[in-house]
């Protein structure tokens, strides 16, 4: 009898869990400097322009991490274009952050990457 009560309770709780709304996918997959707001990134650049090196190193790693997903969805994408155009990419990231200070740094990196794609004729 006790086992039946536990089973009924378990089934009841599981059925409730299926109907409880689950939050949308959080941005928790992005860690490190990418979660900085653009506003903070720009302030850090004002304080120490060399801090850009750390952010750009993060950006290269982020693009490398995304490369598998990107190339599966579009085999024409060359993620090395971002790395070889780092000067342009860096300026594009800064410009995006200036225009959208409330955005996350990783969003600016993605926008710069897609802009480089356009200039390479991949979109």
N, C-alpha and C positions, 0 to 999 in steps of 0.2 A: 504494500500500500504506500509506503514511504517513497519507494522508487518511482511509483506512478505519479505522485505529487511533484517530485523533482522534475520528472520528464515533462509534465504538463506546464510547470512554471518555466522551464527552459524553452519549450516550444512557444509559449506565450511571449516571452521576452525577445526571442529571435524574430517573431512575427512583427512585434512593435518596432524593432530595430530596422526592419525593411522599409517601414513607412516614415521613419524619421528623416527629414531632409538632411542631406549631407552637404557640407560646405563645398564650394567650388574648389578646384585645384588651387592650392596655395602656391605662393612664390617661393616656398621653402626649398625648391630644387636649386635655386640660385643662392650660392653662398659667397661670402667674402666681399670684396670691393664692389661687386656688381650690384649689391643691395643698397649702396650709398645713393642718396638723392643727388641728382645732378647739381643742385645748389651747393651741396657740401663738397662735391668734387671740384667745382669751380673755386670755392673758397680755399680749398687746400692748394690748388694751383697758384692762387694769389700769394699764399703764404710761402710756398716752396715749389717753384716750377718743376723741380726734379721729381716731385711726387707723381708727375705724369708717367714716368717710366714704370712705376708699379701698377698704375691703372692700365697702361697699354699692355704690360705683361699679362695682367689678368684678362684683358680683352682677347689676346691671342689664345690663351688657354680656353677661354669660353667658346670661341669660334672653333677651336680644335675639338672641343667636347661636343659641339653641335654638328660637326661635319658629317658624322655617320647618318644622323637623321636627315640632314639636308641633302646629302648625295643620294640617299634612298628615294627621296621624293622628287629629286631633279638631278639625274646623272650628269647634266651639263655644268653643274655648279663646281667651281674650282675654289675651294676654301683658301688655297694658297694666294689667290688674288688679294685677299684681305691683308695677309702678312706682307706681301710684296708692295702693297700700296699703303703701308702703315702711316706715312706722313700725311697722305690725303685722308686716310681713315681717322687719324688723330684730330685733324682739323674739322672733319665732319662730325665727330663725336662732340667736340667742344661746341660747335655751332648748334647742334641738336640740344645740348644741355643749356645753352644760353636761351634758346627759344622755348624750352620746356624744363625749367628749373625744378619742377615738382616731380618729374619723371625719374625713374631709377637709371643708374649708370648702364646696366645691362641692356635697357631698352635703346639707349643711344648707340650702343655697340651694334645691336641688331640692325638699327636703321642705317648706320654707316656701312655695314656689311652689304645690306640690300642695295644701297646706293652704288657701291662698287660693282655689284652684280650687274646693275643697269648699264653702267659705263663699259662693262666688259661684254655686253650683248647677251647676257644669260637670261634675261627676263623677257 
